[in-house]
Amino acid sequence: MAEVLITGGAGNFGRTLTHALQNQGHNLRIFDLPSCDFACFEGQEDTCVFSGDILDSSTLKDVLDGVDLIFHLAAILPPASEVDRERTFCVNVDGTRSLLDSCASSGKRPRVIFASSISVYGDTSGEEGLIGPDHPVNPNDWYAESKAQAEKILIDSGLPYVNLRISGIAIPEFLDPPEPWPFTRDQRIELLALADLVDAMGSLVTQQNVSDRTLLLAGFR
């Protein structure tokens, strides 16, 4: 049984991951902004809620005390990430640096599982063959650029890590289709079901031998 911290844990992704890890019997710490809705975590003995700003090292000190593993999900996602570059980099890049610096200051070495994105590769429509972890990154929007920079901070931190470059996540919801439509019949990569993503991430808690690696998570045809 591990002591697990989930940053950005009050979001849809974080809540789903929390439920899966609870079923595995782990003790969880949920960290997110004070404005988030934490009602779903009330009355859960194995789950502690912390609210605060990821840039506040004094808050992170208490959050990180005794943590074995961190799922770092906190980020500004598209399309909001493309509205304000400064805010996106403040949260996605400086927030990652703040979290990892606080880990170093604590004297602990928790393993960090980082939710990055395949968008760091940029436009690969002209590429031949499969895209793997060693393929050069070439971000072409603010979100992808922020994730590429956060990856570098993670790798340079000296902490044990797993860097997950995640495909687009399919979440059932009634929404108007985006304009222009971003998916094509011959696209290079399939969307990833949220349940499959959570299963894959949850399995990493016990797989201690998977460390200091970049992995791609995507669907398959």
C-alpha positions in Angstrom: 0.0 0.0 0.0 1.5 3.3 -1.1 0.9 7.0 0.0 -0.1 8.6 -3.3 -0.5 12.3 -4.2 -2.6 13.3 -7.2 -2.2 16.9 -8.3 -5.1 18.2 -10.2 -7.0 15.4 -8.4 -10.4 17.2 -8.4 -10.7 17.2 -12.2 -12.5 14.5 -14.2 -9.3 12.6 -14.9 -8.1 12.9 -11.3 -11.4 11.7 -9.8 -11.4 8.7 -12.1 -7.8 7.8 -11.2 -8.6 8.3 -7.5 -11.4 5.8 -7.6 -9.2 3.2 -9.3 -6.4 3.7 -6.8 -8.9 3.5 -3.9 -9.9 0.1 -5.2 -6.2 -0.9 -5.0 -6.1 0.0 -1.3 -3.7 3.0 -1.5 -3.8 6.0 0.8 -4.5 9.1 -1.4 -3.9 12.8 -1.1 -5.9 15.0 -3.5 -4.4 18.4 -4.3 -6.2 21.1 -6.3 -7.2 24.7 -6.3 -9.5 26.0 -3.5 -12.1 26.8 -6.1 -12.6 23.1 -7.1 -15.4 20.9 -6.0 -14.1 18.3 -3.5 -17.6 17.1 -2.4 -17.0 13.6 -4.0 -14.1 12.9 -1.6 -16.1 13.7 1.6 -16.3 10.8 4.1 -13.5 8.7 2.5 -11.2 7.6 5.2 -8.3 6.7 2.9 -8.4 10.0 1.0 -7.2 13.4 2.3 -7.9 16.6 0.5 -5.5 19.5 0.3 -6.4 22.8 -1.5 -3.9 25.4 -2.5 -1.7 26.8 -5.2 1.0 24.5 -6.7 3.3 27.5 -6.8 3.1 27.9 -3.0 6.0 25.9 -1.5 4.8 26.3 2.0 1.5 24.6 1.1 3.4 21.8 -0.8 5.5 21.1 2.2 2.6 19.6 4.2 1.1 18.0 1.1 4.3 16.1 0.3 5.2 14.9 3.8 5.4 11.1 3.6 4.4 10.7 0.0 5.8 7.7 -1.9 4.5 8.5 -5.4 3.0 11.5 -7.2 0.7 11.6 -10.2 1.2 15.1 -11.5 -1.9 15.9 -13.5 -2.4 19.6 -12.7 -2.3 21.6 -15.9 -4.2 24.1 -18.0 -5.5 22.1 -21.0 -6.6 23.0 -24.5 -8.5 25.1 -25.5 -8.0 27.2 -22.4 -4.2 26.8 -22.7 -4.2 28.7 -26.0 -5.9 31.8 -24.6 -3.1 33.1 -22.3 0.4 31.9 -22.9 1.8 33.4 -19.7 -0.9 31.7 -17.5 -0.4 28.4 -19.3 3.4 28.4 -18.7 2.9 29.6 -15.1 0.8 26.6 -14.2 2.2 23.9 -16.6 5.9 24.8 -16.4 6.5 26.8 -13.2 4.0 24.6 -11.4 5.9 21.5 -12.3 9.2 23.1 -11.2 7.6 24.2 -7.9 6.4 20.7 -7.2 9.7 19.0 -8.0 11.8 21.7 -6.1 9.6 21.1 -3.1 10.2 17.4 -3.3 14.0 18.0 -3.4 13.7 20.4 -0.4 11.8 17.7 1.6 14.7 15.3 1.4 12.4 12.6 0.0 12.6 11.0 -3.4 9.0 10.1 -4.4 8.5 8.6 -7.9 6.8 11.1 -10.2 4.3 9.9 -12.9 3.8 12.9 -15.2 0.9 13.3 -17.5 2.4 14.8 -20.6 1.0 14.7 -24.2 1.7 13.3 -27.6 1.2 16.9 -28.8 4.8 17.5 -28.0 5.6 15.9 -31.3 3.7 18.5 -33.3 2.4 17.7 -36.7 3.6 14.2 -37.7 1.2 13.7 -40.6 4.1 13.7 -43.0 6.1 11.1 -41.1 6.5 7.5 -42.1 6.5 4.6 -39.6 5.5 4.6 -36.0 6.3 7.5 -33.6 8.2 6.3 -30.5 9.5 7.9 -27.3 12.8 8.8 -29.0 11.2 10.7 -31.8 12.2 14.4 -31.7 9.7 16.8 -30.2 8.5 19.7 -32.2 5.6 21.4 -30.4 3.5 23.8 -32.4 1.1 25.3 -29.8 1.4 26.7 -26.3 0.1 23.6 -24.6 2.5 21.3 -26.3 5.4 23.7 -25.8 4.6 23.9 -22.0 4.5 20.2 -21.7 7.8 19.8 -23.5 9.4 22.2 -21.1 7.9 20.5 -18.1 9.2 17.2 -19.3 12.7 18.6 -19.4 12.3 19.9 -15.8 11.1 16.4 -14.7 14.0 14.6 -16.3 16.6 17.1 -15.0 15.1 16.9 -11.4 17.0 13.7 -10.5 13.8 12.2 -9.1 12.7 8.8 -10.3 10.0 9.4 -12.9 7.7 8.0 -15.6 6.9 10.5 -18.4 3.6 9.5 -20.0 2.9 11.1 -23.4 -0.8 10.6 -23.6 -3.0 10.6 -26.7 -6.3 12.4 -26.9 -8.6 11.1 -24.2 -12.1 10.0 -25.2 -14.7 11.1 -22.6 -18.4 10.5 -23.4 -20.1 13.9 -23.3 -22.6 15.8 -25.4 -20.6 18.6 -27.1 -20.8 20.5 -30.3 -18.1 19.2 -32.8 -15.0 21.4 -33.0 -14.5 23.7 -36.0 -12.5 22.7 -38.0 -12.9 19.0 -37.3 -9.5 17.8 -36.1 -9.8 14.0 -36.8 -9.5 12.2 -40.1 -9.9 8.7 -41.3 -6.2 8.3 -41.9 -4.9 10.0 -38.8 -1.8 8.5 -37.3 -3.1 7.8 -33.7 -6.3 6.6 -32.1 -8.0 8.3 -29.2 -7.6 6.6 -25.8 -10.5 5.7 -23.5 -10.3 7.3 -20.1 -10.9 3.9 -18.4 -7.9 2.3 -20.3 -5.7 5.3 -19.4 -6.5 5.0 -15.7 -5.9 1.2 -15.7 -2.5 1.8 -17.3 -1.5 4.5 -14.8 -2.8 2.6 -11.9 -0.6 -0.4 -12.8 2.5 1.8 -12.5 2.0 2.2 -8.7 3.3 -1.4 -8.1 5.7 -1.6 -11.0 8.7 -0.1 -9.3 11.0 -1.4 -12.1 9.3 1.1 -14.6 11.3 4.2 -13.9 13.2 7.0 -15.7 11.4 6.2 -18.9 9.1 8.0 -21.4 6.1 5.9 -22.5 3.4 6.6 -25.0 -0.2 5.8 -24.2 -2.6 5.6 -27.1 -5.4 3.5 -28.6 -4.9 1.0 -31.3 -6.8 0.0 -34.4 
